[in-house]
Amino acid sequence: MLLVWNYTESFDKPLEVDTASTPSGVYLRKDITEVETESAPKWTYQEAFLGAEYKFDATTLDEYLAKLLEALKMQAVMQNDKLYHAGLNKPLPYDDCFLLADWITTYNNALATAKSKEERGLEGSTNIIVLSITGQLKNILVYSVENFQPMFDIVADEWARLTDKRNQYLVEIQNTKTIDELDAIEIDYSLKVKK
C-alpha cells in the first residue's frame, strides 16, 4: 500500500498537498477538521508522506491523486513489460537449458532460411539448431523443420498465452480508477508448458 494515512493534530492549518515542508517528499492531508479548544483552534487530519519521486505540481488532494495515479500507471506498464520479457526468458520447465524466447527466435529464423532456399530453388531440408543458454555444445539440439514443428507449436502456444496476458494486464492497468485498484492487480507470467 503506497498511501498510509495517520491521524495528526496541529495548531497550524495544514495544506492538502504540502511540498514545501521538506525537500525529501510530499505530505498529503485529508479529512481536515478545525477543532475549537480553550486556548486556540487546532486542526485534526489524516496525513500520508511520499518520497520526493512523487512530488507533483498540485494544490488539491484530488488533483494530486489524479497525477499520482497516472504516474503509477506508467510505472505499472513498465513493470508489466519487464515481467513479460522476463517470462519469455525463463528456462522451459522440462528443459532448463533452453529459454522460451530461444525456441521462438530459432524457429522463426529457420523458417526464413527455408523460405529463402525455396525462393532460390535450392534443395534440401533446413535444420533448426536450438542453442543452450549454458553455451555448452552438449546442450545443442538439431531438428529438421518438420520434426521441430510439434515442439514449436507447444512453445508458440505458451508465447501466445503470455502475450495475451500482457495485453490483458495493460488493459486492466489503464482501466483502473484508484490507487487501491492498481495495487490489487497481480501480474503473473509463470510458464505453463508441460512436456
N, C-alpha and C positions, 0 to 999 in steps of 0.2 A: 504494500500500500504506500503510495507516494505521499499522500497528504495525511498527516497525523495531527489531529486537532486537539489542543489542550486548553483547559479553562484558564483564563488570565484576568487579572484586575489591574487597573491603572488609574491615576488621578489626572492623566492627560488623555484627551480624546484621541483615540487611535485612528489611523488611516486604514482603509480596507486593504490597500496594497502599499507596502512600505519598502521602497528600495533604497532609502537614504540612511536608515539607521545603522546599517553595517555593509561594508563592501563585500562580505563573504556570502551574501544571499539576499533573499526577499522574505518579508513577513507578510502572511495573508491573514486577514481577520474577518470573522463573520459573527452574526448574532450580537452585534454591538448594542449594548443597552446602558443607558445612563441611570445610575442609582443614586438617590439622594441620601446623604449621610449628615450627621450633626455638624461636622466641621466643613466639608466641601463635597461637591459632587464627585463620584468616582464612576469608572466605566468597567463593565464586565463584558467579556467576549471570548470567543473561541479563536485560537491562534495556531497557525502552522508555519513552519520555516522550510524553505527550499534553498538549495545552494545557488551560487552565482550563475551557473549554467542555465538556470531557469528565470533569469531576470528578463522581463519584457516591459515594453513601454505601455503601461495601462494604469488607469486611475481607479476603476471599479473592479470589484471581485469578479463579477460576471465577465467583463471584458478580458481580465487576466486569465480566467479559467478557460475561456474560448481559445485564447492564444496558446495556453499550455496544452490543451487537448490536441491542437493541430501539430504542435512540436512533438508531442508524444506519439502521435500517429505516424509522423515521419520516421521517428526512431523505431517504431514497431515494424514499419515497412522494411527498413534497412536490416533489422534483426531477422525478420522473416526471410529475406533474401539470403542472408548469411547462413541461416539454419538450413534453408533449401539446398544451397550449394554444398554445405557440409553433409547433408543427406545423400547427395549424389556422389560424394567422395568417401562414402563408408565402404568398408570391405563387405562383400556379399556374405550372408550368414553361412552358406555352405562351402565357401572357399575364401578364406580370409586373405589370400594373396592378391585378389583382384577386386577392383573398385567398380561400382555400378557405372560410373561415368566412363571408365576404361572400355567396358564392353560396348557401350553405345557408340563412342568415338571410333573404336576399332571397326565395328561393323559398318558404320556409315562410310568410312574410308575405303573399306573393301568393296562395298557396292559401287562407289565412284570409280574404283580401279577396274572392276568387272565391266561397267558400262563403257568406260574408255576403251578397253580391249575390244569390246563388241563393235563399237563405232569404227575402230581402225581395222576391223576384220581379223583380229588376232585370235588364235585358237588357244584352248587350254583353260583349265579352271583357275580361279583366283583363290589362293589360300588366305585365310584370316589368321593372323598371329595376334594373340592376346598376351600382352606383356604384364608381368607381375609387378606389383608395387615394391616388391623386395629387390627387384633388379637382378635377381639370380636366374641364370639360364635354366635351372631345373624347374622354374616356375613359369615357363613359356608354354602356351598351348597353341597348337596349329590345327585349324579346321578348314574344310572346304566350305564355300558359301552355303551349299545345300545342307551339310551336316551341322553347321552353326545356327541355321535358321530357327530350329525349335528352341534352342537355348536362348537365342536372342529374343524370341517372342516373349519368353518369361521375363527377361530383363527389361524389355521395352514396355511391357505392361506395368512393371514396377515404376519405371521412369514416368510413364503417363500418370500413374496414381499420385506420385509425388508432385508432379506439375499441377495436377488438378487440385491437390491440397493447397499448394502455394497460391493458386488463383482464388480458392475459397477463402483462405486466410486474408488475402488482400482485400476482398470484398467485405469481409467481416470487420477488418480494421477500419476501412473507410466509412462503414455504416455506423460505427459507434458514436453515441451521443454524449457519453460521460466518461470520465477517467476510470470510474469503477468498472464500467463495461469493458473498457480497453484492458484493464488489469485482469479481467476474468478470462480473456482469450488464452487458451493453452495450445501452443504450437508444438506439434509432434511429427517429426519426419523419420521415425524408425522404419526400417525396411521390413517388408512382409514377405519377401521372396522365400519360397521353400524349394528344397532340392527335388 
